[in-house]
């Protein structure tokens, strides 16, 4: 890794040493205030998000959102009741075809039909985890499924309809979500003062971005995702979305 101006360079990847991070807060349209976003992933122009109340026994919902530039709000296009899922969701990912949801100790593979407005979403497979899940992300080649436990990041492969652990990496702090972007792994910590940590493909911690000073003190990030240009953080406590600009990933 070498320094070029105010950037570090490693294998063609660049990021600012002291980036000018900005955070914009966006309101989220919700059908019920008890159902905040607990996991999210951008797929093209739409945000898919898992929402779940704190009440035991109630099933969750998956909502399809689009961004309304006129009122700077994420608005619901359609919501789907997921009656087979009654656990809190923690993270979502996309493999180019299907949605993947980590909820408690189960990973759900959810078929998204070609129909732009399907009547429902189907759970086509489930995979059990040995521990509670706090993050899930396919790498960019969709070769390995990466999951996060409380303080571990785990590289997995789907084999014979079960989850096979390939390698485990310890985390310096507790985890609230993970995300692969442009061949690098990002994780957000479980804290009232969140940081986003950057890891190389070999799981070397390269840098950490101080996000906490840009958001309200009670806005713990429960989920992060990437829209192709910016990171987004979602907070159950404030029921809001935060677009994070200034973390360079090209």
N, C-alpha and C positions, 0 to 999 in steps of 0.2 A: 504494500500500500504506500502510495506517495502523495505528497501534498502539491496541489496545483492552484496557486492563488489562495482563495478562501475555501477550496474544496479538497476532499480526499478522493483518490482514485484507486479502485481495486477491480481488476478484471472488466474494465469498461463501464463500471458503475460509479456514479458521482452523487455526492450529497454534500450539503453545506455544513461546514464545521460549526458555524454560528448562524443558522438560518433565521430569516425574518419571518417567524411564524405568526400567522394571523388566524383567529378563530371567529367564525360567524355563527350566531345562534339562529335556529329555524324552528318555528312551531310545527307540530305534527298533528294532523287531523286524527282524532281517535273516536271510535264508536262508543267506547266506555272508558272512563278515566281509570278504572281498575285494571285495564289491559295495556300496560306500557310495553314498549319494544324491548325484547330481551335478546334478540339476535337478528342480524340483518346482512344482506348481500346485494350489491348492485348487479343487475343483469341487463346490459344495454342501457336503455333510458329509464328502466323501472327499478325501484327498490323493493325487494321482497323481505318481509320482516315477520318474525314470530312474536306473537303477543300472548301474554298469559297473566291472569290475575293471581293474587296471593292466596286465594281460597283453595283449600285442599279438595281434590275430586273434580274440579271444573276442568274441562278440556281447553286446549289452547286454540289459537287462530293463526293463520298465515294471511297477511295482508299484502296486496300489491299496491305500491305507491308510485305516484309520479310527482315531479317537482313543478309547482306552479310559480312561474317567474313574476306574475302580476302581484301576488300577495306574499311571495317568499315563504311558501308553506308546502310541506309534503302532504299531498292529498290522496285519500284512498280511492283506487280505481275499483277494486273488488276485494272482499274478504272471504276466507274459506274456513269453516269450522273443521278442526282436526280432532274428531271425536276419539281417535285411537291414541292421542297424545295428551296425557294429563299431567306430565312433569313440567317443571320450569325449564324453559329453553335457555341456553347460554350462548350459543353461537351458530352461525349458518355459513355454508359454503356452496359453491357451484362448480360442477365438473364439466360444464359445456353442454350438458343435457338435462341433468337433474339437480334439484336442490338437496342439500344435506343439512340435517339439524342435529346438534348435540343437545340432549336433554337428560339431565340426571346421569344415569349410567347406560344410556342407550343412544345409539346413532341411528337416525332415520334417513333412509333414501326415499325422496319424494318425487314422483314423476310429475313433470310439468308438460301437459299435452301441447300439441301443435296449435290447437285452437286458442286464439288470443284471449278468449273469454270462456274458459272451461267452467262447467258447473261445479266441479270439485277437484281436489288434488288427492292423488292416491299414494299411500305409503306402499312401496314395492318391495322394500327389504328393511330389516333391522339388524343391528350388530351390537352385541353387548360389550361393555367396557368393564375392566376390573376395578375402576375407581370413578368417582364423580367427575364429569367432564366440564371444563371451563372454557374450552376453545376448540375450534375445528377449522381446518383449511387444507384444501388440496394444493399441492405444489403446482407450478405452472405447466408442467408436462402431464399433470393428472396421473403421475406414476405412484406417488405416495400420498396417503392421507395422514396429515399431522393433527394430533390432538393435544390438548393441554389438560393436565390434572392441576391440583392446587399449586404445586411448586415444581412441576416437571413438564417438559415438552417431549412428546413421544412420536417417533416416526413409525408409521404403520403401513401395512399392505393388506388389501382385501384378498383373502385366499380361501377357496372352498366355502364361501358363504360365511366366513368368520373374520374377525379382526386379528391380524397377526402383528405383534410388536417386533419391529426391526431393531430399533435403537432408542435409548432413553437419555435425555439430557436434563440435568438439574438447573433450576432457575434460581437466581439470587433473591427473588422476591415472589410473592404470590401473584397469580395470573388471573386476568379477567377476560382476555381474548387473545387470539393469534391470527395472523394474516400473512400470506405470501404475496409479494408484489415484485415483479421484475427479477425473480430469482433470489430475493432476500426475504427473510422472515422478520415480521414486526410483531411485537407483543405489547399489550398494555397491562400495567400493574393494577392490583386491587387496592385502591387507595383513594382518600379524599383529595390527594394531590397527585394526579396521575402523570406518569411519564410514558412515552412510547419508546420502546427499545428496538434497536436495529441489530440484526444478526446476519452474518454471512451464511452461505450455504453449508459451511462446515460448523455452524452454530457458534462462531466466535462473536462475542458481543462487541460491535464496532462503535456504537454511539447511542446516546439517549437524548430524547427531546423532551424538554420541560413543557408539558401542556398545562399543568395545574395553575400556573400563574396567569393563564389566559381565559380561564373559565370560572364560574361561581364555585365557592368552596364546597357546596353540597352536590356538585355535578360529577359524581363518580361515573366513570365510563363503564357501562355494562357490556358494550359491544362496539367493535370498530369494523369499518369496511372501506373499500376503495372504489371510486366511481370512474377510474381511468385517468383522473387528473388530481384529485384531492382525497384525503382521508375524511371519514365521517365518524364521529363518536356519538353514542346514544346513551342517555342517562335515565334510569328508572326514576331517580329521585326528582328530577326536574321535568320529566316527560318531554324532553326536547332533544333536537338533533344539533350537532355542532360540526360545521364544515371546517376542516383544518387545512390551511394552505401554507406552503413554505417548506414542506418536507419534500425534497427533490428525489425522485426515483427514476431518473433517466440517465 
